[in-house]
Amino acid sequence: MNLSLGDMMKTPVLNTLLCAALTVATPVALSAQSVILESLDGSISINGELTGFDSENYIIRTNIGDMTIPVAQVNCIGPDCPEIMPAFTEFTISGARSLALNLLPDLLDGFGRSLDMDVTHLTQADGSPKVLFSDFDGNEIAEISFLMNGSTSGISDLVAGQASIALTTRAILPREASAIAAAGLGDIGAPGLENILALDGLVIITSAQNKVHIIQDDMIAKVFSGEVTNWSELGGDDARINLYVRPESSGTGSLLSQLVLQPANARLSRNVIELASDSTISDAVSADPYGIGFTTFSNERSARSMSILGACGIQSPVSNFTIKTEEYPFARRMYLYRPTDGLPVLARNFIEYLNTAEAQKAVSFSGFVGQGATEESVNNQGLRFLAAVLPTNPELSLPEIQDMMIELSTARRLTITYRFDEEGMRLDSRSQADIIRLARRIEEGLITASEIMLTGFTDSEGQSNVNKDLSLILAEQVRTALLAELAPGSFPEESIRAIGYGELSPLDCNDTLTGRQINRRVEVWTR
C-alpha cells in the first residue's frame, strides 16, 4: 500500500509506528539496503533503505525521511533484513576435548564482549563445561553445552543432530562427509561449512638437557616404532631412548600414526609411556634428559622442539611463523564444522566472529597459533634461500635463482600463504578466508607498502618450464580472487603483481606427498 503522509497519520497501525519512530534511540548505522517493513497484521508496509539496526529498532530511510521503528511491531521482508536473535538460545558443541577446554573459553569470552554480554563459565557434574550468555540486566540469552568425546564423536553428534557444531583436530574424512550429506546437512565442502578455528603443530620434543636438537625425518618413525633405541644412533649420548606418547585413540596419537608411522609401514613400539594429555607429555619429557615425545606446539611448555631435517638437506624448524605459513611439515589446522541449515543465530554470529582480528588475538592468547597476518623481513628467511641453492634440481639455473633473490631481497613476507585442494588448482577453505583477510587488511590501510607481489611456487614433479607456467597460473588465480574482494580504489590494481617461480625455493623435500603439498603455494610479499 502506498500512502501519503496525511493518510499514514490517519491509519491507526502506522500512526502507532510513526509515533514510536519519534521516541526511540537511533540504532547503529548500516550500509543502506532495500527492505520492506510490514505491520504485524499485514495491512501496512513501508519500502525503504535499512540504514540502522539494533536488537530493538530498525531505522529506515523513506521518501518522507528517516524513521526509527521498533522491531517488535513489524516484520522485515527482504534478503538484507538482519537476523533477529530469539529471546533464548540453547545449543551444543561437540568434539575435541583440547579445543573445548583450551581454546573455546577465550573465544567465547571475546564473542560475548563483542555483543556487550556477560559470559559465565560453569562445570557440569560430568566435568564438561557449560557457558551462559546474559545481558547486563542478568537475563539469560543463551546456554551452550559441550560434549568432549573427541573429533570423531563430534562429527557423529553433528550427523545425529545431537550437536549444532563439531570441533575437530583433523580434517573431516570422506566417509564422514558422506554421512553429513546423507543426513541432509549439506555438502561439507561448500563455502562456510568448514571453518578453520586455529592452527597448531605436532612437534617432536626433547629435554633442554639433551644435546640432540635436529632429527632426520626418516628417523622419527624408527624411533617411535622401537627400531632405534639408543641416543647414540641420533648423534647423542650412549643412553636408552624413553618414548612418551598419547594413546592411539587420541587426536595426537592418531596423527602420530597417520603422519609418521603409517607412511613408514611401522607400528608404535610396545615400550612407550602413555600419558593422558599433550601437556603431561611435555612435562614428562622436559624432566627426562633421555626422553622424546610427540605432542602439540601449543603444549610445548618447558620442553624443546626439534627441527626436522629432510633427506634432501632442507631443515624445517617449528615456530609461529612456519606454522602460520604451514611450511612446517607437521603443522595442522583446528576445524569447526557446521550444517547448511538449522544453526541458531547466535552460533552463526559466533562463526563469523572467528575471522575477526580480536578472535585471532584470543587464539594466540590460548596458546594456539592464530591466522592473523604478520610480516617477516627477508633477513629471517635464510633457510628458505639456502634451500633454493641446494643441489636438489639440476634443471634450475643460477641466473633463475639470482633473479628471485634480487626480486625479494628488498621485500617483506606476510604469513598469509595460499594453498590449494588435492587437485592443486582450487583455493582451499583457509585460503578462501585468507583472501578476505588480506583484502580487509589492505582496505584498513594496514598494508603500507606500494607494491604487493603474489609469488607462486610448485613442486618439482614434471618439467621445470611447465611448473613455472603453472606457478604463474596459481598466482594469477589468487590475484583475480583478491581484486574481486577488494573495494574499488583501495589499492592500485597495477601494483598487485602475480609472479611465477616454479619449483624454485622448495620448503620441503619433493620426494614425499607432504613435501610436495608444502611446496605448492602462493606467498604474499610487499615492498
Secondary structure, DSSP 8 states (H G I E B T S, - for coil): ----HHHHHH-HHHHHHHHHHTTS----EEEEEEEEEEETTSS-EEEEEEEEE-SSEEEEEETTEEEEEEGGGEEEESTT------S-EEEEEEE-HHHHHHTHHHHHHHHHHHTT-EEEEEE-TTS-EEEEEE-TTS-EEEEEEEE-S-HHHHHHHHHHTS-SEEEESS---HHHHHHHHHTTS--TTSTTTEEEEEEEEEEEEE-TT-S--EEEHHHHHHHHHTS--BGGGGTS-S-B-EEEE--TTSHHHHHHIIIIIGGGT----SSEEE-SSHHHHHHHHHT-TTEEEEEEGGG-TTSEE-EEE-TTS-EE---HHHHHTT-STTEEEEEEE--SS---HHHHHHHHHTTSHHHHHHHHHTTSB-----EEEGGG-HHHHHHHHSTT-TT--HHHHHHHHHHHTT-EEEEEEE-B-TTSSSB-HHHHHHHHHHHHHHHTT----S-EEEEEE--SSS-HHHHHHHHHHHHHHHHHHHHHHS-TTSS-GGGEEEEE-TT-S-SS-TTSHHHHHHHSEEEEEE-
